[in-house]
Amino acid sequence: MSAPEQFDVVVVGGGSAGIAAAVSAARVGARTLLVERTDRLGGNVAHALVHTICGLYRPAVEGSARFAHAGFPRQFADRLRTAGGAGTPERAGKVYVLPIEPGRFADVGEATCRATAGLTWRRECAVVGADMRDGSPALLALDGAEGGSSVRAMIVVDTSGEGGVGALVGADSAMASADALQLPSFIFRMTGVEVNALAGFARLKVSHAVAGAVRGGMLATGCESVLVRPAMVAGDAWLTLNVPRPATAPYAPLDSAYIAALGREARVHAEAIAAFLRATRPAFACARVAQWPRQVGIRETRRLRGRAELTRTEILDGKQEADEVAVSTWPIELWDDHQRPYFGYPSAPCSVPLGALVSRSHPTLGMAGRCVSATHEALGALRVIGTSMATGEAVGVAAALAADSGGTLAGVAASTVRDRLQTLAEAGA
């Protein structure tokens, strides 16, 4: 094997947090590598067809939709809208969401990476080994389409969604029990739906009809929780089937074979739902499934423990921290039960401190997105795409600063990160 390639920062995981982290680190001047194990960037958006960005905006009670972060999250949303991949912010009770086209999200993510100087990115490339010892650069073993290779980096950022790098190096981590983990979704797209069936209460009637069919024995158990949203294309609809907790084996979202089997079962249920709607709802009589997800939408797996850990109480109280580098504005949204999610609304936006993005056991390891340091309940607010972009941007900037100084993430001041975030926002990169 050839000598390891040298980088300042390596970001592992090409979802929303990873794109933000890698682009931001490179913009600050770090030689950055983004590693994604699949063939496409975009995470749950690209692969599970998540079609709204949550956590982009401040609470709806403050008035019109206002961005919570002026930097990368807003810039990305603006690029997405320019590319025809985002609509107008929609109010949903106390919050705003941004409807998006998942394919365009992935396209804009890849275009943004291509246009960023100093950023190298590799798809279909997995980190299969890692060595992070105090006082020396990290060594990562990669396995890609062209075989094995290795890279060295001063700082590593884990945005894999499952704390994969952290697990390889033995970093402190946490994971809820199988019976407490948030349950996944299975999202599919139907086309040819009459538009009047996708407005207001008409969507609720579709959900109630499906649930009633399960109670009446027309559909199998596991089909009862379906949410319907109009897509950006008239006559297209997104149907989100919330997957129940399996009865035969503990829920195991880190087991790829298990998740694949769960996806196959969910598709059978989705096909039955689509057939039921065509047979019983006139607005769906000519509809067909236009797009299936590549995988179920994972909401929670392993979290890495940081120098700070956000809690349920801090989220709900809107706690303000001196070392804030991002804010959380989304409610605590927990899908512990596939039929009845819990929503806990915060009294105000909550600070995300830099310490929640820095491993407490490995000072050159950062994290963002679903890997952020938080309790199970707090993660229900922090895991959404808008907040993941914000935490990714913050830790990407911190990683570049740490690499430039030859130090650790633990030695970077939050105030310095905030100053650089403001500079990037003003530059409108």
N, C-alpha and C positions, 0 to 999 in steps of 0.2 A: 504494500500500500504506500502511496506517495506521502510526502510530508504534509501535515495538516495545513489547510488554508488559515490565514490569520484575519480575524475580524475584531472590531471593538465590541460590537453587540450582536448577539444572536437571539432572535425572537422565534419561539417555537409555537406554531399554531397560527393559521391564516384566516381566522374569523375576524369579526369586527374589532375586537380588542387587539389582535395581532397586527392587523393592517395599520391601525392607529399607532401602535407602539413602534413598529418598524419604520414607518414613514416619518414619525416624529423624531426618532433617534437619528435617522439619516439627515433630516433637515437641520438638526443641531450640529451636524458635522461628523457623526460617527460612521465608520465603515460598518455597515449593517447587513446581516443575512436574515432573511425570513424563510423559515422552513415549514412547509405544509405537506402533510402526509397524503392528502387526496389530490385529485387532478384539477381542483378548482378552489380559488380563494372564496371566502364568504361565509364559512361556518354554517350555522343553523339556517341562515337565510338561503344560501345556495343549495344546501343539501336537504333541508327539512321544510323549505318553502315558507319560512316565517315571512309575513307580508306586511307587517307594521313595525315601525321603529318606536319603541317606548323609552321613556327616560330622556328624551331630547329637550323637553320643555319644562319650564317652571310650572307650579300648580295652576290649574285653570281658574282658581278663585282669585288669582292676581289679575285677571283680565284676559286679553288676547294671548295667543300662543307666543311666548317669548323663550328664546333659547336659554338653556341653563348654562351652556358653555359657549364661549365666543370663538374657540379655536377649532380643532379638527372636527368634532361632531357637527358643528354648524357648516364648516366648509364642505364636508362630505355630503351633507344633506343638500346644500346648494348645487353641488356638482351633479348629484343624482337627479334633482329637479330639472336642471338644464338638459340632462340626457334623456328626459322623458320618463325617468324611472321613479318619480315621487309625485304624489298629488298635493293637495292642500291639507294642512293640519286639521284633524277632526277632534272635536271635544267628545270625551266619553266620561260623563259625570264630572269628577274632580280633576281629571287629567286630560292632556292632549296626546294624540298619537299621530304619526306620519304614515299614511298608506304608501306602500312601495311595490315595485315589481321586482321579485327576487332575482331574476336573471340580470336585470339592469344593475342591481346592487353589486353582484359579482363582477360584472363588466367594469363598472366604475372603480371598484376596488383594485382590479388588476391594472387598469389604465393609470390609476394614481401611483401604484408601485412602479410601473414602467417609467413614469415621468419624474421619479424622485432620484436625483443624483446621489450616489453613494450607497444605494440600496440594491442588493442582489437578492433574488428570491427563487426558490426551488419548489416545484410541486412534485407530488408523488415521491416524496422523500421523508423518511421517518428517522427520528432519533432513536437509536437502538442501544446506546450506551452513553454514559456520562460520568465524568470525574471532575469534581469541584472541590479542590483542596485549598485551604487557607494559604494565601501568599503566592499563588500561582494561577495563571489563566485557566479557565475551564477547558476541558477537552471533551468534545462530543463526537461520538461515532454515528455516522449516517448510513442509511441503506436506501438507495434510490434506483431509478430505472437503469442507470449505468453502472450499478454495483456499489460497493462500499467505499466510503471516504471518511475523512475526519476534518474537524475544524477546531480552532482555538479561539476563545473570546475572553475579553476582560469581564464582561457582564452577560448573563443569560436571563432572558425574560420568558416566563412560562405563561402562555396564553392558550394552552392546548384545550382548556375547558375541563380537563380531568387531572391536572397536576402531574402530567406524565414525566416531565423532567425532574420535578421534585421527588417523585417516587424513585426514579433511577439513582438519585444521589442521596436518598434517605433523609430528605428534608422533613421537618415537622409538618404533619398534615392532619386533617380531620375529615370524617365522612359520616353522615347520618346513617342510622340503621336502615336495613332494607325496608322495614315497614314505616319509615318516616320520610324517606327520600321523596322529593317531588316527582310526580308521575309524568311520563312523556306525552307528546301529542303526535298525531298522524294527520298531516295536512295534504289535501288534494284539491285540484282545480277542476271545476265543471264549466263547460261552455254551452251556449244555447239556452240559457235560462231567461225567462221573461223578466225584464227589468223591475217590474212592479213587485216581484216576489223578493227583491233584495233591499227594499226600503223599509226603514223603521220597524214597526211591529210585525210586518210580514215575515221578517227573518226569524223572529221569535216563534211564530206559528210553525215554521219549518222545524225548528228545534223541538218544539212540543210534540209535533206529529211523530218525529222519530222516536222520542222517548215513549210516547204512547204505544207505538208499534212494538217496542220491546216489552212493555207491560202486557200487551195483548198477545204476545207470542208470535208476532209476525216477523220480528227481527231477534237475533240472538243477544243474550246478555253480553255487554261489551260494546254495543252500538248506541247506548242510551244518551251519551253526552256529546252532542254535535253543536258547534257554533258556526254560524253562517255570516260571511262578510262579502260585500261586493268587491270584485277586483277592479283595477283601473280601466280595464276594457269592458265596455258596455255588454251586458249579457253573460259575463263571466263571474263566477263566484268561488270564493275560497271556503272550503268546509274543513273545520278543525275537529277531528275526532279525538277526544281526550281518552287516553288508553287506561283501562282499569288496572289495579294491582293484580298481577297474576296469582291464580289460586294454586297452581301446581308447583311453583318454585319461587324462592325469594327473588325480588326484583334486583337485577345485577347489571346496572348500566355500564360497568367497565368491562363486561364480557362481550366481545364483539359478536361471537356466535349467538349468544343469547339475544342480543339486540336485533340481529338480523332475523332471527326466528320470530321475535315480537313484531317486527315490521311486516313479516309475511302474514301473520295472523291478523294484524290491524288492516292490511289491505283486503283480506277476505271480508272483513266487516264493512270496510268502506265500499267495496263493490256491491254488497248487499244493500247498503244505505242508498247508493246511487240508483240501483234497480227499483227499490221501494219508492223513491221520490218520482222516478219516471212513471211508475204505475199508478201512483195515487195523487200526485200534485200536478194539476194541469200546467202550471208554470214551468215544470221540469219535464214535460212530456217529450220534448225534442232535445233535451240536454244529454250531454255525454261527458265522460271524464277526459279532460284535455291534458292533464299533467299529474303524474304521481311523484311523490318525494323519493329521494334516494335513500332516506333513512328516517326513522322516527326522530322527533325533535326532543333532544335530551335537555332537561331543565336543571339537573343537579347531579354532580358526582363528587369527586374528591376536591377539597379545598386545602390550600396551603396556609399554614399558620404564620402570621407576620409579627412584626414588632408591636403592632397594635391589632386588635380584633374588634370589628364593629358588631354591636349587639342589637337585638330587637328593640330594647328600650331606647338606645341612642338613635336609631332610625325614627321611631315614632315620636320622640321628643324633639327631633330636629337639632341634635347636638352640634354645636360649633366647636371646631378644633383649631388650635393655633397653627398646626402643621397641615392644614387643609390644602389639597392639590386638586380636588374635584368635589362635586356635590352629587348627592343622590336625591332625586325628586319623585321617583316612582313609589307607589305604596308597596308594602310587604304583600306579595302575591304568592300564595302557597297552594300548590295543587297536590296536597296530601291525599285528597279524595278527588277522584276524577270527575265526580258530578257536582261537588260543592266546594269550589275554591274559597280560601279565606283571603280577605283583603283587609289590611290594616293601614289606615291613612295617617301619614305623619303630620304633625302640627306645623312643620316648616321643613325646607330642604335641610338635609343632614350633611355635614362635612365628611368627606372621605380623606383620612389623613395619609400622608406618605407612608407611615409605618404599616398601614394595611396592605401596602404593595411591595413590601420588602420582607423576605424570609427572615424569621427570627433565628433560624439555625444556620443559614447560609447567606452571609452578607453580600455576596455578589449575585444572588438569585432574586429576581423580581417577579411579580405576577400581576395579572389583571384579568378582567372579565369574570368568568365563573370561578377562576382560581383564587380570587381575592380573599383576603383574610377576614372572615366573618362567621358568625354563628349560622346555623341552618336557617333560622327565621330571617335574619338580616339579609342573607343571600337572596331571599325572595324578592327583595327590592333592588339589589345591586346587580343581578345577573342580566338585566335587560340590555338591549343593544346600545341605546344612547349612552347609558352609564358605562357600559363596557368600553365604548370608544373613548370616553373621557378618562377612565382609569388607564386605558392603554396609552393614550397620549401622554399622560402624566408620568407613567413609569418609563416610557420611551425616552422622554426628556431627561429624567433622572439617570437613566442608564448611560446616555451619552455624556452627561456631565461627570458621572463617576469614572467612565472609561478615559475621558480626557485628563482627569486629575491623577489617574493611576490608582485610585482608591476604591472604595466599596460603595454600594448603594446606601448602606447604613451611615456613611459619612457625608451624604448630600443633604443640604438644608432645604426644607420645604419652601422657605422664602425664595431661595434661588430658583427652584423649579417654577414657582408661581411667576417670578419675574420673566423667565424664559418663555413660559406659556403665553404671557401677555404679549411679549415681543412677536411670537409666532402668529398670534391672533391678529395683531395690528398689521403684520406683513401680509396677511391674507394668503399665505402660501398655498 
